[in-house]
Amino acid sequence: MNFGQARRASGLTQEQVARLAGCTQEAVSAWERKEIQPYPRHLWSLARLLDNELGRWATEQLEEIMPGINVSATHKGVFEME
């Protein structure tokens, strides 16, 4: 599942995702078009705040770029490596 599919499956608009991630709607749109990749801080926000398809997608992306990270066991805003 890609970002756009996960966002739609979660029932969120690009604007809602942007507010949750702390970025602009334009950035979210660019993620969907695969023009740019989300920064880890944006993935972190989505992974910590959402318990749905988009949250799972963000968690998978974080685990891919930061092996050993444990999103579910950390405090908001703090990266913890196993």
C-alpha positions as CSV (number, residue, x, y, z in Angstrom):
1,M,0.0,0.0,0.0
2,N,1.4,3.4,-0.9
3,F,0.9,6.7,1.0
4,G,-2.2,7.9,-1.0
5,Q,-3.9,4.5,-0.7
6,A,-3.2,4.5,3.1
7,R,-4.5,8.1,3.5
8,R,-7.7,7.3,1.6
9,A,-8.3,4.0,3.5
10,S,-8.0,6.0,6.7
11,G,-10.7,8.4,5.5
12,L,-8.5,11.5,5.9
13,T,-8.1,14.5,3.6
14,Q,-4.7,15.8,2.6
15,E,-5.4,18.9,4.7
16,Q,-6.2,16.7,7.8
17,V,-3.0,14.7,7.3
18,A,-1.0,18.0,6.9
19,R,-2.3,19.3,10.2
20,L,-1.5,16.0,12.0
21,A,2.0,15.8,10.4
22,G,2.8,19.4,11.0
23,C,3.4,20.3,7.3
24,T,1.5,21.9,4.4
25,Q,-1.2,20.3,2.3
26,E,1.1,21.0,-0.7
27,A,3.8,18.7,0.9
28,V,1.2,16.0,1.5
29,S,0.1,16.3,-2.2
30,A,3.8,16.0,-3.3
31,W,4.2,12.8,-1.1
32,E,1.2,11.3,-2.9
33,R,2.7,12.2,-6.3
34,K,6.0,10.7,-5.1
35,E,7.8,13.9,-5.9
36,I,9.3,14.0,-2.4
37,Q,9.5,11.7,0.6
38,P,8.1,12.7,4.0
39,Y,10.7,13.7,6.6
40,P,11.1,11.3,9.5
41,R,9.5,13.9,11.8
42,H,6.4,13.8,9.7
43,L,6.3,10.0,9.7
44,W,6.8,10.0,13.4
45,S,3.8,12.3,14.0
46,L,1.6,10.1,11.8
47,A,2.8,6.9,13.3
48,R,2.3,8.1,16.9
49,L,-1.1,9.8,16.4
50,L,-2.9,7.4,14.1
51,D,-4.1,3.9,14.7
52,N,-5.3,3.2,11.2
53,E,-3.8,2.3,7.7
54,L,-1.9,5.6,7.5
55,G,-0.4,5.2,10.9
56,R,0.7,1.7,10.0
57,W,2.1,2.9,6.7
58,A,4.1,5.6,8.5
59,T,5.4,3.1,11.1
60,E,6.6,0.8,8.3
61,Q,8.4,3.7,6.6
62,L,10.1,4.7,9.8
63,E,11.2,1.1,10.5
64,E,12.6,0.9,7.0
65,I,14.7,4.0,7.3
66,M,15.6,3.6,11.0
67,P,16.0,-0.1,11.7
68,G,15.5,-0.9,15.4
69,I,13.1,2.0,16.2
70,N,10.2,1.1,18.4
71,V,7.4,3.5,17.7
72,S,4.9,1.9,20.0
73,A,7.2,1.9,23.0
74,T,8.4,5.5,22.8
75,H,7.2,8.7,24.2
76,K,5.8,11.3,21.8
77,G,8.6,13.2,20.1
78,V,11.4,10.9,21.4
79,F,13.1,8.4,19.2
80,E,14.1,5.2,21.0
81,M,16.3,2.6,19.4
82,E,16.4,-1.0,20.5
